[in-house]
Amino acid sequence: MDNDKTNTKPSEMNPEDLPDVRAFHDEFTREFLQSAEETREGYYPFLSGTGAYKMDFPAGGVIGEQGYSKEKKDFESFIIGVENDNGTESSIEMKYYSYKRSEFASSGMGNLEKSMGKELQFKKVSEQGKTYYFAPFKRDSNIYGYASFIQNEVDGGGILVIYTTECNESGTECEKIKESEKEKIVSWLKSIEFIQLNKG
């Protein structure tokens, strides 16, 4: 393994030495990527501009610079546009709030329902210092995804995520893609890890 490639941030590397994927082609997106080594196939390590959380970032993803917003370490908002290998396109809208606490989880889910303009059926999963609330949704037969609120149970802080995918294939083929895509989205959501500040 090339130690220079492993230890040097992509933003400091020669672009010609980076993986030939969409995420590294974009200069703004490169600033958030921590290594040119995959975390798993098709994903690279991402660190939030607030330093509050990390996650797997899709190789086909780009963060829209114009829509990026951050207030110190208290708030961060951005949208990731993703070109997927299976011909679908995804939009991942993310908002981080440092002040979110467990008792406000219902307001986080309420905000998601307001954004979506519909009631959502959330499933709750708690593991490793965080709780996920996620709900599937469908807008048309070919537009679907998950709305999720992720709560940091150790230091506080919460993330709102709306992950929308549009399938451009025909009905039957789209249904097949949709099932595998839903599993992929849930797996990706679980890659989001809060960086705990109070470790004792």
N, C-alpha and C positions, 0 to 999 in steps of 0.2 A: 504494500500500500504506500502511496506517495504521501509522505508526512507533510510536505508543503501544501498539498491539495487538501489535506485533512485539517490542518491547523490554521490556514489562512482563510479569512472571510472572502466569499465570492466578490464582494464589492472592491476588494483590494487586489484581486487577481486579474491577469490579462484575460479579457473576454474570450480570446481564442482558445484558452485552456479550460474553459467552462463547458459543461454538458450542453449539447446542441438541442436545448429544449426551450420552449416559449418563456418560461419563468426567468431564465437567465439572460434572455435576449433583451429584456426590459430593464433599463438602468435603475428606475425607482424601485421596482420589485426586488432587485438584487440586494438593495440595502438591508432588507429584512431577513435574507437567507443567510444562514450561519455556516454552511458547509456545502461543498460541491459533491459530497457523498450522500447517497440516498438514505433516508431513515427506513424505508421499505420501497418496494418497486413502484416507481412513478411518483415518489414524494421526496421532498427535501426539508431540512429543519428550518423552521421559521421562528423568529422571536419578535413579539409585539413591540411596537415603538414605545409603549409604556414600561416595558420590561416585566409586565405582570403575568404574562402567559406565553407558552410556546405551543407549537402544533406542527403537524405534517402539512407541507404546502404542495399542492398538485403541480406536477411538471408543466402542465398545460395552462397554468394560471397566471394572471397578471393583475396587480393592484392598480386601480385607477388613481393616478396621482391627483387629479383635479378634485376628486370626491373624497380625498383623504382628509381627516380632521383629528386633531389631538389637542387635549388640554392637560399639559404637564403629565402627571401619572394618574390623573383622575378619570379621564375619558378618552376613548379612541373609537373612530368610526371609519369604515372603508368597505369597498365592494371588490370582490375578486371575480373577474371574468375568466371562465375556464373552457377551453376547447378539449373535449374528452376524446380518447382513442376510439370509442365506439360510435362516433359521429354525432353525439349529442353535445349540447352546449349548456353550461351551468352558470348561474350567478349566485355568489355567496355573499350575503350582506351581514356584516359583523359590527356589533356595538359593545364596547366594554365600559362598565361603570364601576369605579373603585368602591363606591359606598353601598353597593347592594349586599344585603345580609339575608340570612336564611328566612327571616320573618317576612321579607319582602318578595319571596319567590312568586307569590300569587300576582303581584303587580307586574313582575317580569313577564309572566304568561299572559296577563291582561294586555300588556303592551304589544305582544306578538299578535294576539287576536285582533287588536285594533289595527295593526299594520296590514294584516291579511284580510280584514273586513269580514271575518266569519268566526264562529265558535270552533275551537280545536279540542281534540281529545288527547290529552297529554299522558304519556307514560313516564313514571318516575323510576330512575335507576341511580342508586348511590354506590360509589366505590372510590377508594383511595383519596379521601378528603374532598370529594366533590359530588354534587348531585346533578344529574341530567334530567331535564323535563323535555321530552320531545314528542312531536305530534306530526303524523303524515298529513299532507294536504294534496288536493288536485284542483287545478283551475280549469283545464280542458282535458280532453282525452290524452293529449300529448304534452301537457305541462303539469309537473308534479314535483314533490320534494318534501322537506321536513322543516318545521319551525322548532327551534330549540332554545331553552334557557338553561345555562350552565352556572351553577352556584358554587363558589369557593366556600367550603365549610370550615376552613382553618383560619384564614386571614380576613375573609369577606371579599367581596368583589363578584361581579356576575357578567356573563356574556350573553347577548341576544344574537341568535343566528337564524337567518332565513336562507335555506339552501334550495334553490329552484333549478330544475333541469327541464329543458325542452328537447323532446325527441322528434326528429325529422323523418323518421321511418314510417312505413305503413302500419295499420292497426295491429296485426298479429305480431309483427316483428317488434313494434314499439312496446307491446306488453311484456315480451321476453326481456327486453333491455331494461324496462322499468323495474322488474323484480330484482335483477342483479344490481341495478343502480341504487335502489333503496338500501340494500345491504352495505354497499360501498359508502353511502352517506353516513349511516349509523357508525360504521367502523371509523370513518374519518372524524366524526364528532368526538369519539372517544379518544382520539389522539390529542385533543386539547388538554393541556396540563397547566394548572396555575403554578407560578413560581412563588413558593411560600416564603414570606419574609420573616415570619416569627417561628423560627425553628428551635427556639429555646437556647 
